[in-house]
Amino acid sequence: MQDQEVIALCRQGQTANYALLVERYQKLIFGLALHLLRSPEEAEDVAQETFIRMYRQIEKNPDIDFLPYAKRVASNLCLDRLRRRAVEARYVSSTLPGEVIEKQTPERTTMEKAERIALRQALASLPSMYREVLVLCYGAELSYQQIADQLGVPLSIVKNRLYRGKRLLKDAYLQQEGGSENVL
C-alpha cells in the first residue's frame, strides 16, 4: 500500500493504518536522528516525536509527501536539540583546565540563564537556512562537506551561509536584552 493510500485511510478514521507508515520509516528516521545526535536515547525520542507530529500533520494536509516531510521534521527536532546542547556546552567548556571555578551564585545563575535565553532567541530569529548550518557546524560538529551532503547543497553555499549566519547571529544577539559582545 502506498503512503498516500495509508494517509487517506487515516483521514477516513482508520487510524490503525498509521502503524504501517511508522513501521515502514522508523529505522530510517531513527538512523537520521542517531547520525545527527549520536545518542540512541535522544534519537529514539526524536523519532517518536517525529511520528507524533507527522500524524497531526496528515490531519491538516492530505497531500503531504510523507517521507521527505518526516525527514525535515526529524532534522529540525535534532537541530533544536543540538542547538540546546551547543549553548549548554559553551558554558560548561568556558572554564579552562586548571582555572579556578567560581562559586555558582544565584546572581551568576540568573545572568547565565539570561544569556542562554538571549542566544537561543537570537538563533531562533535567524532564517532557517542560516540557523541550520550554524547548528550542524557548531552543535553537531559536522564538517562543511558533511553539512553540504546533509542539506543537499554545494560546499560554497555552506561556507557562505556560515559566514553570513555568524554575522547575523552576532547582530541578533547584541540586539537582545543583556547581550554583550564578549559572549560571542
C-alpha positions in Angstrom: 0.0 0.0 0.0 1.4 3.4 -1.0 1.9 6.2 1.6 -0.9 8.3 0.1 -3.3 5.4 0.4 -2.4 4.9 4.1 -2.8 8.7 4.7 -6.2 8.6 3.0 -7.3 5.7 5.3 -6.1 7.6 8.4 -8.0 10.6 7.3 -11.2 8.5 7.0 -10.8 7.4 10.6 -8.9 4.2 10.2 -6.0 5.4 12.3 -4.6 2.0 13.0 -3.2 2.1 9.5 -0.8 4.8 10.6 1.3 2.0 12.1 2.2 0.9 8.6 3.9 4.2 8.0 5.7 4.0 11.3 6.9 0.5 10.6 8.0 1.5 7.1 10.1 4.5 8.1 11.0 4.1 11.8 14.5 2.7 11.1 15.2 5.5 8.6 14.1 8.3 10.9 15.9 6.8 13.9 19.1 6.4 11.8 18.9 10.0 10.7 18.4 11.2 14.3 21.2 8.9 15.5 23.6 10.2 12.9 22.9 13.8 13.9 22.6 13.4 17.7 25.0 10.5 18.3 22.8 9.4 21.2 20.4 6.4 20.9 18.2 7.7 23.7 17.8 11.1 22.1 17.4 9.6 18.7 14.6 7.4 19.9 12.9 10.5 21.5 13.2 12.4 18.2 11.9 9.5 16.1 8.9 9.2 18.4 8.2 13.0 18.4 8.6 13.0 14.6 5.8 10.4 14.1 3.5 12.2 16.6 4.0 15.4 14.6 3.5 13.7 11.3 0.3 12.1 12.5 -1.0 15.5 13.4 0.2 16.9 10.0 -1.7 14.3 8.0 -4.9 15.5 9.6 -4.2 19.0 8.3 -2.6 18.3 5.0 -3.9 15.3 3.0 -1.5 15.8 0.1 1.6 15.5 2.3 4.6 13.7 0.8 5.2 11.7 4.0 8.9 10.7 3.9 10.5 14.0 2.8 8.4 15.9 5.3 9.2 13.4 8.1 12.9 13.7 7.4 12.6 17.5 7.6 10.6 17.3 10.9 13.2 14.9 12.3 16.1 17.1 11.2 14.6 20.2 12.7 14.0 18.4 16.0 17.6 17.2 16.0 18.8 20.7 15.2 16.8 22.1 18.1 18.4 19.6 20.4 21.9 20.3 19.1 21.4 24.0 19.5 20.4 23.5 23.1 23.5 21.2 23.6 25.8 23.8 22.0 24.6 26.6 24.2 24.9 24.4 27.3 28.3 23.1 26.3 29.5 26.6 25.7 29.1 27.4 29.4 30.5 24.1 30.6 33.6 24.4 28.4 34.1 28.1 29.1 36.2 27.2 32.1 39.8 26.3 31.1 41.5 23.3 32.6 43.3 24.4 35.8 41.2 27.5 36.0 39.5 28.2 39.3 35.8 27.6 39.0 33.9 30.4 40.6 31.2 29.5 43.1 27.8 29.4 41.4 25.8 32.2 43.0 22.1 33.0 42.4 23.1 36.2 40.5 25.6 34.3 38.3 23.0 31.6 37.6 20.4 34.3 36.6 22.9 36.1 34.3 23.9 32.9 32.6 20.3 31.9 32.1 19.5 35.3 30.6 22.5 35.0 28.2 21.4 31.5 27.1 17.9 32.7 26.5 19.1 35.7 24.6 21.4 33.4 22.5 18.5 31.0 21.8 16.2 33.8 20.8 18.9 35.3 18.6 19.4 31.9 16.9 15.7 31.3 16.6 15.3 34.7 14.9 17.7 33.8 12.1 16.3 32.5 8.8 16.3 28.7 8.8 18.9 28.3 6.2 21.5 30.1 8.4 20.2 28.5 11.6 20.6 25.0 10.1 24.2 25.4 9.1 25.2 27.0 12.3 23.7 24.2 14.4 25.1 21.5 12.2 28.6 23.1 12.3 28.8 24.1 15.9 26.2 21.9 17.6 26.7 18.6 15.7 30.3 19.4 14.8 29.9 18.3 11.3 32.5 19.2 8.6 31.5 21.6 5.9 31.3 18.8 3.4 29.1 16.7 5.7 26.8 19.7 6.1 26.7 20.1 2.3 25.8 16.4 1.9 23.2 16.6 4.7 21.5 19.6 3.2 22.0 18.7 -0.4 23.7 22.0 -1.3 27.1 22.8 -2.8 30.0 23.4 -0.4 30.3 27.0 -1.4 26.7 27.6 -0.2 27.5 26.1 3.2 30.6 28.3 3.6 28.6 31.4 2.5 25.7 30.6 4.9 28.1 30.0 7.8 29.8 33.3 7.2 26.5 35.3 6.9 24.9 33.3 9.7 27.6 34.1 12.2 27.3 37.8 11.4 23.5 37.7 11.6 23.7 35.8 14.9 26.1 38.3 16.4 23.9 41.2 15.4 20.7 39.5 16.6 22.3 38.5 19.9 23.6 42.1 20.5 20.1 43.4 20.0 18.7 41.0 22.7 18.4 42.4 26.2 21.5 41.9 28.2 23.6 40.8 25.2 27.3 41.7 25.4 30.0 41.3 22.7 32.3 39.3 24.9 29.9 36.3 25.0 30.0 35.7 21.3 
